Amino acid sequence: MPRFLRISAILIAVCFAITFHACGKDFEATRLAAQQGDANAQFELGLMYFMGKVVPQNYVEAAKWYRLAAEQGHAKAQFNLGELYDLGLGVAQNYAEASKWYRSAKDPEFFAASKAAK
């Protein structure tokens, strides 16, 4: 992936983080909603772990929560999970897996088709 796209992705994550903190969401409430399967909360929790602002930075936890949201079709989580695979943060670097999640984020029909193939 070209460097400028990686930088763009990081800037996107920072923008989401600023938005998240501006809303003043509570970590425990977000964690509880995420544990109950709320894809948006799972994405937000992944973002918290990725940024390390509310909790200590932990890319493994970020990947875990992004994956749970991504598997429910959450496009932002799919993209961010692709970034983690692309950069090898919290997961083993895997360009094929990164590409899969990037395409999923771009094309929901691709995600549905790849999930059905499993």
C-alpha positions in Angstrom: 0.0 0.0 0.0 1.4 3.4 -0.9 2.7 5.5 1.9 0.3 8.4 1.3 -2.7 5.9 1.7 -1.3 4.8 5.1 -0.9 8.4 6.2 -4.5 9.1 5.1 -5.7 6.1 7.1 -3.9 7.3 10.2 -5.4 10.8 9.7 -8.8 9.2 9.4 -8.3 7.3 12.6 -7.2 10.5 14.4 -10.3 12.3 13.1 -12.5 9.5 14.5 -10.6 9.7 17.8 -11.2 13.5 18.0 -14.8 13.0 17.2 -15.1 10.2 19.8 -13.5 12.3 22.6 -15.5 15.3 21.7 -18.7 13.2 22.3 -17.4 12.3 25.8 -18.4 8.7 25.6 -17.8 6.6 28.6 -15.4 3.7 28.3 -17.4 1.4 30.5 -20.6 2.0 28.7 -18.9 1.5 25.4 -17.2 -1.7 26.6 -20.6 -3.1 27.8 -22.3 -2.3 24.6 -19.4 -3.9 22.6 -19.6 -7.0 24.7 -23.3 -7.2 23.9 -22.5 -7.2 20.2 -23.1 -3.6 19.2 -20.9 -3.1 16.1 -20.5 0.6 16.5 -19.4 0.2 20.1 -17.0 -2.6 19.1 -15.5 -0.2 16.5 -15.3 2.6 19.1 -13.6 0.3 21.6 -11.1 -0.8 18.9 -10.4 2.8 18.2 -9.8 3.5 21.9 -7.3 0.7 22.1 -5.7 1.8 18.8 -5.3 5.4 19.9 -4.4 4.7 23.5 -6.1 7.8 24.9 -8.8 6.3 27.2 -7.0 3.0 27.8 -3.4 1.9 27.3 -2.6 1.5 23.6 -3.0 -2.1 22.7 -3.0 -3.1 19.0 -4.0 -6.7 19.8 -7.1 -5.5 21.6 -7.8 -3.0 18.8 -7.7 -5.8 16.2 -10.0 -8.0 18.3 -12.7 -5.3 18.6 -12.3 -4.1 15.0 -12.7 -7.7 13.8 -15.9 -8.2 15.8 -17.4 -5.1 14.2 -15.9 -5.9 10.8 -17.5 -9.3 10.7 -20.9 -7.6 11.2 -20.2 -5.5 8.1 -19.0 -2.3 9.8 -17.1 -0.6 7.0 -14.9 1.7 9.1 -13.8 -1.3 11.2 -13.2 -3.3 8.1 -10.9 -0.6 6.8 -9.1 -0.2 10.1 -8.6 -3.9 10.4 -7.1 -3.9 6.9 -4.7 -1.2 8.1 -3.6 -3.4 11.0 -2.9 -6.3 8.7 -1.2 -4.1 6.2 1.1 -2.6 8.9 1.4 -5.7 11.1 0.1 -4.0 14.2 -1.5 -6.4 16.7 -1.7 -9.1 14.0 0.8 -10.8 11.8 1.5 -8.7 8.7 -0.6 -10.2 5.9 -1.1 -8.3 2.7 -3.8 -10.7 1.4 -5.8 -10.4 4.6 -5.3 -6.6 4.4 -6.6 -6.5 0.9 -9.6 -8.6 1.8 -10.6 -6.2 4.5 -10.0 -3.1 2.4 -12.2 -4.5 -0.4 -14.8 -5.4 2.2 -14.9 -1.8 3.4 -15.2 -0.5 -0.1 -17.7 -3.1 -1.4 -20.3 -4.6 1.0 -21.3 -7.2 -1.6 -17.7 -8.5 -1.7 -17.8 -8.9 2.1 -21.1 -10.8 1.9 -19.9 -13.0 -0.9 -16.6 -13.8 0.9 -18.4 -14.6 4.1 -20.9 -16.9 2.3 -18.0 -18.8 0.7 -16.6 -19.9 4.1 
